[in-house]
Amino acid sequence: MTRNVLAAASPELRAAYDAVDWAATHLGPMKSWSQALLDVVDLMMHSQFPMTVFWGPEFVLVYNDAYVELIGDKHPSALGGRVEDVFDEAWTQIGPIMRDVRRTGRADLIGDALVPLERRGFLEDCYFTFSYSAVRDAAGQIEGVLDVSTETTRAVLGRRRLEVLARLAESLAGASSLDEVKRRALRVFRGYDADAIDVELQLADTSTEDWSAEPHWEPPRPIYAGEVVSGSSADGRDVVWVALEADREDRAVSTLVMELNPRILLDDDLTDFVRLAGSVVGRALGRARAEAIQREHVDQERRLSETLQRSLLSNPAQVQGLPVAVRYVPAAEEAQIGGDWYDAFRLPGDGLSLVIGDVTGHDRDAAASMAQMRNLLRGVAMTLTSPGEVLGAVERAVQQLEFDVLATAIVAHVEPSPESPGVRLRWSNAGHLPPVVIEPDGSTRVLAERPDPLLGVGHRGRRDHADTLAPGSLVVLYTDGLIERRGSSLDEGLAWLTAALTGQQHGDPDAVCDLLIGHMPADIDDDVALLVLKIEGDALV
């Protein structure tokens, strides 16, 4: 009859049963086993599910073939042994549950429980879903506890690893520098210690950060793209390396290194996780390097453009009693040179000419047109006496020379005033924003006479306007980038400008320029050209 209950077992398991000296166990010889025990053994042998029964008050182990794989190298010595001896590393966890089931008869189901087992020569973090239920004899007395188990270690670790990969990808999505990639990646890895107790990113770039100091581990051999190499740390723990970036020969120049948790098995699943994690980090590093190259390219282009732009703008002429300061600020979002310009040059005889202008466009064509307009206007101004005549002559030249250009501009002449003290300001406006005057008492006013059309539209009848400026006054000429703001009108921008200039009558032109530039937002949408003139007491005397 005993042979019959083992008939469904594998030959290897039957041999293991035969090798046990059952008489020396708490169960006694197999021929003396109770019918309840024989029935449950027969049930287990016909099941493909891992099953064991813990029999008697000593909880002696009897199990089926599927359970052998679950307990690893504890078999075959576990057969006929006491649970407390066989699973001494887990006894404090599972023992109370067994005793409670044997005492009360109530079944217990536990899901994805961490039950550390020593079954492969080391203490391993294992996860199981298992059910303990009472086995009764014909009289209803509890003789043992039936354990139906399934190992969920792979599923539990798989879910956790997928969560880490998702967090890693999410965290690195916005990383725009190598340092940021390193910081974010290590923050994710070091918040998850189920697989690794320490992590390093050994990058081709050096850093003074602690986590990028000299590596703790050197790989046992060169690492190539796509492979995971394992080795050992000084204390004998498993260490794995995976290439993050490789050279032209596919040899790793940057690596992700993990010193593994000694209670985790280095298997194909863990190897795949390390490889995928390295791929996520490697792609982030690639993006960061590409963005760094792009930023450097943009910065170089911007520096070149700004240098070229400034080379097209000469230093303003300085006349006794009429100090002038200028500024040029390129747009934050543009790497190209543009068409904004300023100019200040002496007029024949007494006087100073001021110019502010803006050729439409933000490219080299706009800069070339700006340079042509600037030089053309300078030449014309040497032969004509009024700002309106200068702009009219420039308009005719644009039409005759077939310049494909549109531009706004103000030409202003600062001349001796027939009503001393002070100076006379004569100007003509071709579609440009109006000048702002700071009065000696600190108040501001806008020279808001209606402007004429832009240069380049064929309009030739340009008008002059005139005003007298008292000593201590300042005149501010500017391009639209100074006051244009997203979501705001030009009137609102002009109101901001007059408010910022109010009370600045004691500042010199450089201080006023710095004040305005300092109050601009960092992300201006357009270039800014700025010119500030101050009328001192000895101007044109």
KAGI-V853661 format. One record per residue. N is the residue number from 1. RES is the residue in one letter. D_FIRST is the distance of its C-alpha to the first C-alpha in Angstrom with 1 decimal. Layout:
# KAGI-V853661
n->N res->RES d_first->D_FIRST
n->N res->RES d_first->D_FIRST
This chain:
# KAGI-V853661
n->1 res->M d_first->0.0
n->2 res->T d_first->3.8
n->3 res->R d_first->5.4
n->4 res->N d_first->5.0
n->5 res->V d_first->6.7
n->6 res->L d_first->9.1
n->7 res->A d_first->9.9
n->8 res->A d_first->13.0
n->9 res->A d_first->14.2
n->10 res->S d_first->17.1
n->11 res->P d_first->17.0
n->12 res->E d_first->19.2
n->13 res->L d_first->17.0
n->14 res->R d_first->13.9
n->15 res->A d_first->16.4
n->16 res->A d_first->17.6
n->17 res->Y d_first->14.3
n->18 res->D d_first->14.2
n->19 res->A d_first->17.8
n->20 res->V d_first->17.5
n->21 res->D d_first->18.0
n->22 res->W d_first->15.8
n->23 res->A d_first->17.1
n->24 res->A d_first->20.5
n->25 res->T d_first->19.8
n->26 res->H d_first->20.2
n->27 res->L d_first->16.4
n->28 res->G d_first->15.7
n->29 res->P d_first->12.9
n->30 res->M d_first->9.6
n->31 res->K d_first->8.1
n->32 res->S d_first->10.9
n->33 res->W d_first->10.5
n->34 res->S d_first->11.6
n->35 res->Q d_first->10.3
n->36 res->A d_first->13.2
n->37 res->L d_first->12.3
n->38 res->L d_first->8.8
n->39 res->D d_first->10.8
n->40 res->V d_first->13.6
n->41 res->V d_first->11.8
n->42 res->D d_first->10.5
n->43 res->L d_first->14.1
n->44 res->M d_first->15.6
n->45 res->M d_first->14.1
n->46 res->H d_first->15.5
n->47 res->S d_first->18.9
n->48 res->Q d_first->21.8
n->49 res->F d_first->23.3
n->50 res->P d_first->23.2
n->51 res->M d_first->20.8
n->52 res->T d_first->19.9
n->53 res->V d_first->18.9
n->54 res->F d_first->21.0
n->55 res->W d_first->19.1
n->56 res->G d_first->20.9
n->57 res->P d_first->24.7
n->58 res->E d_first->24.6
n->59 res->F d_first->23.2
n->60 res->V d_first->20.7
n->61 res->L d_first->20.0
n->62 res->V d_first->16.8
n->63 res->Y d_first->17.6
n->64 res->N d_first->17.4
n->65 res->D d_first->19.5
n->66 res->A d_first->22.4
n->67 res->Y d_first->22.8
n->68 res->V d_first->23.3
n->69 res->E d_first->26.6
n->70 res->L d_first->27.7
n->71 res->I d_first->27.6
n->72 res->G d_first->29.1
n->73 res->D d_first->29.4
n->74 res->K d_first->27.7
n->75 res->H d_first->24.5
n->76 res->P d_first->22.7
n->77 res->S d_first->24.2
n->78 res->A d_first->23.4
n->79 res->L d_first->19.6
n->80 res->G d_first->19.0
n->81 res->G d_first->22.7
n->82 res->R d_first->24.6
n->83 res->V d_first->26.3
n->84 res->E d_first->29.6
n->85 res->D d_first->29.4
n->86 res->V d_first->28.0
n->87 res->F d_first->30.3
n->88 res->D d_first->33.2
n->89 res->E d_first->35.7
n->90 res->A d_first->34.4
n->91 res->W d_first->33.2
n->92 res->T d_first->36.5
n->93 res->Q d_first->36.0
n->94 res->I d_first->32.4
n->95 res->G d_first->31.7
n->96 res->P d_first->33.9
n->97 res->I d_first->32.3
n->98 res->M d_first->28.8
n->99 res->R d_first->30.2
n->100 res->D d_first->32.0
n->101 res->V d_first->29.0
n->102 res->R d_first->27.0
n->103 res->R d_first->30.2
n->104 res->T d_first->31.3
n->105 res->G d_first->28.3
n->106 res->R d_first->30.6
n->107 res->A d_first->29.3
n->108 res->D d_first->31.5
n->109 res->L d_first->32.4
n->110 res->I d_first->34.5
n->111 res->G d_first->36.2
n->112 res->D d_first->37.5
n->113 res->A d_first->37.2
n->114 res->L d_first->38.5
n->115 res->V d_first->35.8
n->116 res->P d_first->37.1
n->117 res->L d_first->34.5
n->118 res->E d_first->34.9
n->119 res->R d_first->32.6
n->120 res->R d_first->35.1
n->121 res->G d_first->37.1
n->122 res->F d_first->39.2
n->123 res->L d_first->39.1
n->124 res->E d_first->38.8
n->125 res->D d_first->39.7
n->126 res->C d_first->36.6
n->127 res->Y d_first->36.4
n->128 res->F d_first->33.3
n->129 res->T d_first->32.7
n->130 res->F d_first->29.7
n->131 res->S d_first->28.3
n->132 res->Y d_first->26.8
n->133 res->S d_first->25.2
n->134 res->A d_first->23.6
n->135 res->V d_first->20.0
n->136 res->R d_first->20.0
n->137 res->D d_first->17.8
n->138 res->A d_first->18.3
n->139 res->A d_first->21.6
n->140 res->G d_first->22.9
n->141 res->Q d_first->22.9
n->142 res->I d_first->22.7
n->143 res->E d_first->19.9
n->144 res->G d_first->20.4
n->145 res->V d_first->22.4
n->146 res->L d_first->21.3
n->147 res->D d_first->23.6
n->148 res->V d_first->24.3
n->149 res->S d_first->27.0
n->150 res->T d_first->29.4
n->151 res->E d_first->32.0
n->152 res->T d_first->35.5
n->153 res->T d_first->37.5
n->154 res->R d_first->39.0
n->155 res->A d_first->40.0
n->156 res->V d_first->41.5
n->157 res->L d_first->43.4
n->158 res->G d_first->44.4
n->159 res->R d_first->46.0
n->160 res->R d_first->47.8
n->161 res->R d_first->49.1
n->162 res->L d_first->50.3
n->163 res->E d_first->52.1
n->164 res->V d_first->53.8
n->165 res->L d_first->54.9
n->166 res->A d_first->56.3
n->167 res->R d_first->58.1
n->168 res->L d_first->59.4
n->169 res->A d_first->60.8
n->170 res->E d_first->62.4
n->171 res->S d_first->63.9
n->172 res->L d_first->65.3
n->173 res->A d_first->66.7
n->174 res->G d_first->70.0
n->175 res->A d_first->70.3
n->176 res->S d_first->73.6
n->177 res->S d_first->74.0
n->178 res->L d_first->72.0
n->179 res->D d_first->72.1
n->180 res->E d_first->70.9
n->181 res->V d_first->68.0
n->182 res->K d_first->67.0
n->183 res->R d_first->67.4
n->184 res->R d_first->65.4
n->185 res->A d_first->62.6
n->186 res->L d_first->62.1
n->187 res->R d_first->62.2
n->188 res->V d_first->59.3
n->189 res->F d_first->57.2
n->190 res->R d_first->57.9
n->191 res->G d_first->56.9
n->192 res->Y d_first->53.4
n->193 res->D d_first->51.8
n->194 res->A d_first->48.1
n->195 res->D d_first->48.5
n->196 res->A d_first->51.7
n->197 res->I d_first->53.3
n->198 res->D d_first->56.6
n->199 res->V d_first->58.3
n->200 res->E d_first->61.5
n->201 res->L d_first->63.6
n->202 res->Q d_first->65.5
n->203 res->L d_first->68.3
n->204 res->A d_first->71.1
n->205 res->D d_first->73.5
n->206 res->T d_first->74.1
n->207 res->S d_first->74.3
n->208 res->T d_first->75.2
n->209 res->E d_first->72.3
n->210 res->D d_first->69.8
n->211 res->W d_first->66.9
n->212 res->S d_first->68.7
n->213 res->A d_first->69.7
n->214 res->E d_first->68.8
n->215 res->P d_first->65.2
n->216 res->H d_first->62.6
n->217 res->W d_first->60.6
n->218 res->E d_first->61.7
n->219 res->P d_first->59.5
n->220 res->P d_first->58.3
n->221 res->R d_first->60.0
n->222 res->P d_first->62.1
n->223 res->I d_first->60.5
n->224 res->Y d_first->61.1
n->225 res->A d_first->61.0
n->226 res->G d_first->57.7
n->227 res->E d_first->55.5
n->228 res->V d_first->53.7
n->229 res->V d_first->54.1
n->230 res->S d_first->52.0
n->231 res->G d_first->53.1
n->232 res->S d_first->52.9
n->233 res->S d_first->55.2
n->234 res->A d_first->56.7
n->235 res->D d_first->53.9
n->236 res->G d_first->51.2
n->237 res->R d_first->50.3
n->238 res->D d_first->49.8
n->239 res->V d_first->53.0
n->240 res->V d_first->53.4
n->241 res->W d_first->56.7
n->242 res->V d_first->57.5
n->243 res->A d_first->60.8
n->244 res->L d_first->62.9
n->245 res->E d_first->66.0
n->246 res->A d_first->66.7
n->247 res->D d_first->69.8
n->248 res->R d_first->70.9
n->249 res->E d_first->68.6
n->250 res->D d_first->65.6
n->251 res->R d_first->65.5
n->252 res->A d_first->64.7
n->253 res->V d_first->67.8
n->254 res->S d_first->66.0
n->255 res->T d_first->62.4
n->256 res->L d_first->59.9
n->257 res->V d_first->58.1
n->258 res->M d_first->55.1
n->259 res->E d_first->53.7
n->260 res->L d_first->50.1
n->261 res->N d_first->48.2
n->262 res->P d_first->46.1
n->263 res->R d_first->43.1
n->264 res->I d_first->43.2
n->265 res->L d_first->41.6
n->266 res->L d_first->44.3
n->267 res->D d_first->42.6
n->268 res->D d_first->43.9
n->269 res->D d_first->44.2
n->270 res->L d_first->46.3
n->271 res->T d_first->48.4
n->272 res->D d_first->49.1
n->273 res->F d_first->50.1
n->274 res->V d_first->52.5
n->275 res->R d_first->53.9
n->276 res->L d_first->54.5
n->277 res->A d_first->56.0
n->278 res->G d_first->58.3
n->279 res->S d_first->59.3
n->280 res->V d_first->60.2
n->281 res->V d_first->62.3
n->282 res->G d_first->63.8
n->283 res->R d_first->65.0
n->284 res->A d_first->66.5
n->285 res->L d_first->68.3
n->286 res->G d_first->69.6
n->287 res->R d_first->71.0
n->288 res->A d_first->72.5
n->289 res->R d_first->74.2
n->290 res->A d_first->75.5
n->291 res->E d_first->76.8
n->292 res->A d_first->78.5
n->293 res->I d_first->80.1
n->294 res->Q d_first->81.2
n->295 res->R d_first->82.6
n->296 res->E d_first->84.5
n->297 res->H d_first->85.8
n->298 res->V d_first->86.9
n->299 res->D d_first->88.4
n->300 res->Q d_first->90.3
n->301 res->E d_first->91.5
n->302 res->R d_first->92.6
n->303 res->R d_first->94.4
n->304 res->L d_first->96.1
n->305 res->S d_first->97.0
n->306 res->E d_first->98.3
n->307 res->T d_first->100.3
n->308 res->L d_first->101.8
n->309 res->Q d_first->102.5
n->310 res->R d_first->104.3
n->311 res->S d_first->106.2
n->312 res->L d_first->107.7
n->313 res->L d_first->108.8
n->314 res->S d_first->111.8
n->315 res->N d_first->112.7
n->316 res->P d_first->114.9
n->317 res->A d_first->118.6
n->318 res->Q d_first->119.9
n->319 res->V d_first->123.2
n->320 res->Q d_first->125.1
n->321 res->G d_first->124.2
n->322 res->L d_first->121.4
n->323 res->P d_first->118.2
n->324 res->V d_first->115.3
n->325 res->A d_first->111.6
n->326 res->V d_first->109.0
n->327 res->R d_first->105.2
n->328 res->Y d_first->102.9
n->329 res->V d_first->99.1
n->330 res->P d_first->96.8
n->331 res->A d_first->94.4
n->332 res->A d_first->90.9
n->333 res->E d_first->89.1
n->334 res->E d_first->91.4
n->335 res->A d_first->91.6
n->336 res->Q d_first->94.6
n->337 res->I d_first->98.2
n->338 res->G d_first->100.1
n->339 res->G d_first->103.6
n->340 res->D d_first->104.5
n->341 res->W d_first->107.6
n->342 res->Y d_first->110.3
n->343 res->D d_first->113.7
n->344 res->A d_first->116.7
n->345 res->F d_first->119.9
n->346 res->R d_first->123.6
n->347 res->L d_first->126.0
n->348 res->P d_first->129.4
n->349 res->G d_first->131.7
n->350 res->D d_first->130.3
n->351 res->G d_first->126.9
n->352 res->L d_first->123.2
n->353 res->S d_first->121.0
n->354 res->L d_first->117.4
n->355 res->V d_first->114.9
n->356 res->I d_first->111.4
n->357 res->G d_first->109.6
n->358 res->D d_first->106.3
n->359 res->V d_first->105.8
n->360 res->T d_first->102.9
n->361 res->G d_first->99.7
n->362 res->H d_first->97.4
n->363 res->D d_first->97.7
n->364 res->R d_first->99.9
n->365 res->D d_first->102.1
n->366 res->A d_first->102.8
n->367 res->A d_first->103.6
n->368 res->A d_first->106.0
n->369 res->S d_first->107.7
n->370 res->M d_first->108.0
n->371 res->A d_first->109.7
n->372 res->Q d_first->112.1
n->373 res->M d_first->112.9
n->374 res->R d_first->113.4
n->375 res->N d_first->115.7
n->376 res->L d_first->117.6
n->377 res->L d_first->118.1
n->378 res->R d_first->119.4
n->379 res->G d_first->121.9
n->380 res->V d_first->123.1
n->381 res->A d_first->123.5
n->382 res->M d_first->126.0
n->383 res->T d_first->128.5
n->384 res->L d_first->128.1
n->385 res->T d_first->129.1
n->386 res->S d_first->126.7
n->387 res->P d_first->122.9
n->388 res->G d_first->123.2
n->389 res->E d_first->125.2
n->390 res->V d_first->122.6
n->391 res->L d_first->119.7
n->392 res->G d_first->121.8
n->393 res->A d_first->122.6
n->394 res->V d_first->119.0
n->395 res->E d_first->118.1
n->396 res->R d_first->120.7
n->397 res->A d_first->119.4
n->398 res->V d_first->115.9
n->399 res->Q d_first->117.0
n->400 res->Q d_first->119.3
n->401 res->L d_first->116.9
n->402 res->E d_first->114.1
n->403 res->F d_first->111.7
n->404 res->D d_first->108.5
n->405 res->V d_first->108.2
n->406 res->L d_first->108.0
n->407 res->A d_first->108.7
n->408 res->T d_first->109.7
n->409 res->A d_first->112.3
n->410 res->I d_first->114.8
n->411 res->V d_first->117.9
n->412 res->A d_first->119.8
n->413 res->H d_first->123.1
n->414 res->V d_first->124.0
n->415 res->E d_first->127.8
n->416 res->P d_first->130.6
n->417 res->S d_first->131.2
n->418 res->P d_first->134.6
n->419 res->E d_first->133.9
n->420 res->S d_first->133.2
n->421 res->P d_first->131.2
n->422 res->G d_first->128.0
n->423 res->V d_first->127.2
n->424 res->R d_first->127.0
n->425 res->L d_first->123.7
n->426 res->R d_first->124.0
n->427 res->W d_first->120.9
n->428 res->S d_first->119.7
n->429 res->N d_first->116.1
n->430 res->A d_first->114.4
n->431 res->G d_first->111.4
n->432 res->H d_first->110.2
n->433 res->L d_first->109.1
n->434 res->P d_first->112.1
n->435 res->P d_first->113.2
n->436 res->V d_first->112.8
n->437 res->V d_first->115.6
n->438 res->I d_first->115.1
n->439 res->E d_first->118.4
n->440 res->P d_first->120.0
n->441 res->D d_first->119.0
n->442 res->G d_first->115.3
n->443 res->S d_first->115.1
n->444 res->T d_first->113.9
n->445 res->R d_first->115.1
n->446 res->V d_first->114.0
n->447 res->L d_first->116.5
n->448 res->A d_first->115.2
n->449 res->E d_first->117.9
n->450 res->R d_first->116.5
n->451 res->P d_first->115.4
n->452 res->D d_first->116.5
n->453 res->P d_first->114.0
n->454 res->L d_first->111.8
n->455 res->L d_first->113.2
n->456 res->G d_first->112.4
n->457 res->V d_first->113.0
n->458 res->G d_first->116.6
n->459 res->H d_first->118.3
n->460 res->R d_first->121.4
n->461 res->G d_first->123.2
n->462 res->R d_first->121.9
n->463 res->R d_first->123.3
n->464 res->D d_first->124.2
n->465 res->H d_first->123.5
n->466 res->A d_first->125.1
n->467 res->D d_first->124.6
n->468 res->T d_first->126.1
n->469 res->L d_first->123.8
n->470 res->A d_first->125.1
n->471 res->P d_first->124.6
n->472 res->G d_first->121.2
n->473 res->S d_first->119.5
n->474 res->L d_first->116.5
n->475 res->V d_first->115.5
n->476 res->V d_first->111.9
n->477 res->L d_first->111.1
n->478 res->Y d_first->107.5
n->479 res->T d_first->105.2
n->480 res->D d_first->102.8
n->481 res->G d_first->99.7
n->482 res->L d_first->101.0
n->483 res->I d_first->100.8
n->484 res->E d_first->98.3
n->485 res->R d_first->95.0
n->486 res->R d_first->92.0
n->487 res->G d_first->92.3
n->488 res->S d_first->95.9
n->489 res->S d_first->99.3
n->490 res->L d_first->102.1
n->491 res->D d_first->104.1
n->492 res->E d_first->101.3
n->493 res->G d_first->101.3
n->494 res->L d_first->105.1
n->495 res->A d_first->104.9
n->496 res->W d_first->102.5
n->497 res->L d_first->104.9
n->498 res->T d_first->107.9
n->499 res->A d_first->106.1
n->500 res->A d_first->104.9
n->501 res->L d_first->108.5
n->502 res->T d_first->110.1
n->503 res->G d_first->111.5
n->504 res->Q d_first->111.2
n->505 res->Q d_first->115.0
n->506 res->H d_first->115.1
n->507 res->G d_first->112.5
n->508 res->D d_first->113.5
n->509 res->P d_first->112.3
n->510 res->D d_first->109.5
n->511 res->A d_first->108.2
n->512 res->V d_first->108.3
n->513 res->C d_first->106.4
n->514 res->D d_first->103.7
n->515 res->L d_first->103.4
n->516 res->L d_first->102.8
n->517 res->I d_first->100.3
n->518 res->G d_first->98.5
n->519 res->H d_first->98.0
n->520 res->M d_first->96.6
n->521 res->P d_first->92.9
n->522 res->A d_first->90.9
n->523 res->D d_first->89.8
n->524 res->I d_first->93.1
n->525 res->D d_first->93.1
n->526 res->D d_first->96.4
n->527 res->D d_first->98.7
n->528 res->V d_first->101.3
n->529 res->A d_first->104.8
n->530 res->L d_first->106.9
n->531 res->L d_first->110.5
n->532 res->V d_first->112.3
n->533 res->L d_first->116.1
n->534 res->K d_first->118.0
n->535 res->I d_first->121.7
n->536 res->E d_first->123.3
n->537 res->G d_first->126.8
n->538 res->D d_first->128.4
n->539 res->A d_first->126.8
n->540 res->L d_first->129.3
n->541 res->V d_first->132.2
